């Protein structure tokens, strides 16, 4: 990677959140408190890398009617998506991302790194894959989703023009991570990292085999 001419376009970090998610049942007040703590941990660690990005933004997909105090006090600007949530969980997030990045201040060639909130960013090595010819970088879904036909949806990178092309061709009821894989596989200028031992810059504990991943975790374990 050291021989590549890295892209000089602006770099944006977006952190997706869904605080009071109900896709997997109503969260108790204790569950919600730990979920909030997970998000706050994520924000805290992201700020360590603020000099690596031109902008950082939290994209909240559930709350529409009031601001979330803890998010507002995180030190990272918050965008409350205007899109509804009438799709599956992954595709809801996909639409929330586009609702934000379609704004004019993000140029077509700009690089956007997407991190799912409650995962902790450990480094920004994913940026090193973006030379002037690369439009998408993601890691194969092994080690977390155990699916070689998917991309890890928790951390991947893309240019706005690539996301626009993907957004214009999606089917709403599709599987989010599989869609990322299929589009990347079908397009040139993409990098799919197949080596399960290659770390791309995050840790998580919110997934466990047989568990329900939206439930609180508070980063007690690391799986990837």
VEXKOLTOR-394811 format. One record per residue: x, y, z of N, C-alpha, C in turn. Coordinates in steps of 0.001 Angstrom, whole numbers, plus 500000, padded with zeros to 6 digits. Example, Ala and Ser with C-alpha at 12.3 -4.5 7.8 and 13.67 -1.06 7.14 Angstrom:
<atoms>
513190494310507800512300495500507800513200496700507800;512850497750507080513670498940507140512900500030507870;
</atoms>
This chain:
<atoms>
500819498790500000500000500000500000500854501262500000;502113501160500420502942502349500565503282503003499235;503193502248498119503538502795496814502382503533496170;501207503461496758500044504114496177500088505620496413;499531506345495452499322507773495632497960507947496284;497970508295497544496709508374498272495867509542497782;494564509354497820493641510372497340493747511649498170;493664512783497467493743514081498149492366514679498416;491300513937498102489960514455498339489634514464499826;488588515195500170488201515276501575487746513920502092;487915513745503397487590512479504043486589512748505167;485528511974505174484451512165506136484218510862506902;484059510970508209483670509821509027482213509984509412;481401508968509110480011508975509559479802507798510509;479107508065511596478852507072512640477344506888512714;476878505704512356475434505474512317474932504982513672;473795505519514086473206505152515374471705504914515212;471165504129516122469720503866516187469434503591517659;469362504650518446469376504497519896468240503632520416;467032503978520094465871503268520664465287502314519643;466122501401519155465698500474518116464695499472518676;463689499153517865462665498212518312462542497009517376;463471496861516445463401495761515479463419494393516161;464054494314517308464208493027517989463515493025519342;462495493845519470461764493923520725462100495201521473;461238495575522390461425496807523146462577496653524137;463457497636524178464567497615525119464096498086526493;464563497440527537464285497907528889465090499171529160;464766499866530235465511501077530580466976500760530862;467247499613531468468631499221531728469359498913530425;468705498194529523469299497900528224469616499194527475;468679500111527506468851501377526798470021502172527377;470173502141528696471261502864529345472623502307528928;472721500981528851473987500378528442474234500623526961;473178500570526166473304500871524729473825502292524535;473291503228525302473748504606525235475220504717525641;475604503987526679477003503998527109477922503459526020;477466502431525311478237501898524186478461502978523125;477407503697522794477534504767521818478514505838522299;478408506217523549479301507252524068480751506797524022;480997505498524279482348504966524156482840505070522719;481979504741521779482319504842520367482712506270519996;481897507233520395482173508627520059483511509079520645;483754508703521903484986509092522593486214508616521817;486195507365521377487352506829520668487477507399519261;486363507707518616486424508324517287487130509676517323;486909510423518389487507511754518489489030511701518543;489593510556518851491047510410518827491595510573517410;490733510364516430491169510383515033490606511583514274;490216512626514994489588513771514341490503514457513345;491822514369513550492756515004512616492897514229511315;492378513004511268492454512189510052491282512446509105;490288513208509575489092513440508779488798514935508691;488194515327507581487752516716507437486470516969508216;485613515953508307484389516060509107484111514737509793;483423514811510930482855513655511607481396513978511890;480518513000511672479095513231511904478437511969512428;477592512119513434476718511042513902475428511117513095;475011509996512514473738509937511794472777509088512614;471808509727513242470819509026514059469591508710513210;469219507425513169468155507007512278466793506808512900;466697506749514227465418506457514873464735507719515376;465440508478516173464839509655516803464605510752515760;463385511241515701463020512281514731462538513571515401;461991513445516612461248514561517192461997515344518264;463085514784518780463826515513519800465300515159519713;466133516059520161467567515822520145467960514930521323;468986514134521110469486513246522152470615513955522880;470382514269524127471298515109524890472724514568524887;472871513287525142474211512703525232474932512745523885;474193512580522796474792512680521467475233514117521205;474370515054521560474664516469521313475890516942522088;476167516302523210477297516701524046478556515885523765;478540515086522715479655514178522431480868514875521830;480668516057521277481753516734520562481742516448519071;480765515643518618480611515317517203479234515795516754;479151516542515645477833516993515165476894515824514904;475597516060515133474583515016514970473633515407513849;473352514444512966472371514620511900471238513637512156;470011514156512272468849513313512496468189513044511135;468295511807510674467827511463509335466336511712509190;465970512218508032464563512477507738463879511264507115;464646510247506764464076509062506120463283508238507129;462267507555506625461468506707507509462181505374507740;461546504500508540462140503209508897461210502059508548;460734502047507299459767501022506908460399499885506102;461739499762506192462439498678505509463057497772506566;463887496800506139464605496034507142465708496891507753;466281496434508855467218497250509628468391497759508783;469004496846508017470154497242507222469806498255506152;468676498040505472468311498961504407467812500286504948;467236500295506149466940501579506790468221502393506929;469269501748507445470542502445507625471082502931506296;470977502120505273471464502486503945470810503783503472;469507503913503674468787505127503281469162506309504168;469364506076505463469755507171506344471108507755505925;472027506883505519473340507356505067473184508254503844;472397507805502876472223508623501680471538509945502000;470595509948502915469913511179503301470909512239503772;472001511780504381473031512713504845474040513049503756;474609512047503104475740512326502203475304512951500883;474026512969500575473576513597499334473710515123499383;474014515665500546474161517103500687475352517611499865;475245518855499421476210519405498471477613519574499044;477764519675500359479101519915500899480008518691500777;479437517542500492480229516339500221480324516182498708;481550516236498183481771516149496739481706514706496266;481495514523494979481348513189494411482583512324494625;483756512921494634485005512172494776485457512041496235;484751512670497152485141512596498562485039511161499075;485886510850500061485926509526500673485135509561501974;484275508577502147483438508492503333483704507153504013;484041507192505288484209505982506079482987505839506971;482336504702506875481125504449507644481435503489508789;481166503929510008481334503121511210479988502980511896;479607501769512234478404501572513029478695501963514472;477853502819515040478018503202516429477984501978517337;478674502056518465478847500966519430479993500048519039;480579500247517864481863499619517556482943500663517846;484098500233518253485162501164518612486213501199517513;486481502396517002487530502572516004488885502540516697;489786501699516184491119501563516778492201502216515941;491945502393514641492889503090513769492170503461512483;492844504179511614492236504618510351492947503977509160;493410502746509341494156502071508279493335501885507011;492019501854507118491185501689505931491407502810504928;491796503987505408492041505112504504493229504851503580;494166504031504022495380503797503236495105503025501951;493951502416501829493604501679500613493123502593499493;492787503822499815492178504712498831493241505493498068;493678504943496920494415505776495988493382506466495094;493846507186494078492918507971493263491975507111492427;492253505813492325491442504951491474490457504068492244;490501504108493563489670503208494371488402503923494836;487260503250494640485966503840494991485298503173496185;485743501959496541485109501238497650486120500300498280;486086500230499627486917499281500371486058498645501459;486053497322501501485331496607502544485993495278502814;485645494690503941486204493396504325485145492317504231;485576491161503749484670490031503606484058489673504964;482822489193504954482095488974506199482437487684506906;483697487471507208484117486295507968484701486761509292;484305486093510364484796486454511686483750487153512514;482765487748511848481681488411512568480346487866512083;480103487935510767478865487413510203479016485977509693;480240485510509564480509484160509074479836483957507716;480048484867506793479403484799505487480353485359504447;480870484495503590481850484932502602481222485669501427;479912485739501381479223486480500326478630487779500852;479298488361501822478843489630502372480056490478502747;479819491752502913480821492706503388480440493100504811;481419493211505683481134493696507033480525495092506944;479280495201507376478599496486507275478967497469508364;479744497028509341480060497896510480481185498887510187;482056498580509232483109499522508845483487499264507395;483222500238506550483647500177505159483787501608504644;484416501744503481484652503074502936484247503154501474;483905504361501024483433504537499650483522506009499260;483454506252497972483295507618497472481804507889497266;481448509155497364480037509512497225479479509038495887;480244509175494814479752508791493484479422507296493437;480193506490494166479949505048494219478652504763494968;478454505450496084477237505232496876476009505680496089;476150506787495351475034507258494529474629506184493513;475619505606492850475352504556491867474683503358492535;475173502979493715474607501856494443473182502173494895;472958503376495380471649503778495885470598503766494778;471012504163493591470067504241492475469646502868491966;470357501817492384470067500488491835469625499472492884;469396499906494126469102498948495195467657498466495149;467443497333495796466103496824496058465905496879497570;464836497488498023464680497791499446464670496565500357;464214495450499869464118494288500752465347493383500670;466416493874500089467617493070499945468379492980501260;469320492045501335470176491898502512471319492903502388;471451493752503359472373494892503311473806494469503007;474363493569503829475764493197503678476000492414502385;475024491611501972475140490891500707475112491862499537;474283492897499625474227493904498577475575494602498431;476203494964499558477515495613499504478518494726498773;478476493435499070479390492483498442479119492367496942;477865492184496578477522491959495180477841493167494305;477573494353494817477874495560494047479384495743493906;480114495527494988481571495667494934482188494655493984;481682493440494009482208492370493149481960492684491675;480866493368491382480477493630489999481101494893489424;481765495683490257482291496961489802483808496985489857;484442497691488916485891497882488982486240498895490076;487494499031490358487981500045491303487454499843492712;487266498586493076486853498264494440487855497285495050;487964497318496363488829496391497086487983495622498090;487967494308497951487344493437498940488468492696499648;488637492962500931489706492348501709489261490950502121;489951489945501599489542488553501822490286487883502968;491385488466503404492195487863504451491537488111505808;491104487044506466490410487202507746491330487759508824;492628487650508637493578488141509637493923489609509467;493471490209508380493715491628508153492726492447508959;493238493264509860492378494109510681492171495444509978;490943495931509994490649497180509294490328498333510232;490492498128511559490442499278512427489285499396513387;488701498256513811487649498377514807487609497129515671;487021497275516847486732496152517719485276496229518136;484757495081518522483357495046518932483145493904519912;482101494020520686481677492893521520480178492699521433;479513493389520504478051493348520521477478492164519764;478343491351519177477855490131518535478341488929519327;477465487979519536477873486690520088477040485623519418;477605484443519145476857483402518440475547483089519133;474467483151518372473152482865518927472546484036519678;473291485150519749472797486300520491472014487249519607;471506488301520192470768489327519461471621490588519468;472202490913518319473260491910518318472854493326518692;471585493760518594471296495107519081471306495232520598;471344494119521311471321494204522768472616494822523296;472586495388524482473766496060525032474945495119525239;476133495690525215477328494879525385478352495552526280;478477496873526131479440497657526909480885497177526699;481135496566525560482489496205525123483226495364526148;482579494323526614483225493443527586484115492411526894;483841492117525605484620491133524860484939491679523488;485922491098522845486293491486521492486260490254520606;485500490318519532485386489191518603486125489426517312;486418490653516950487081490925515688487994492136515846;
</atoms>
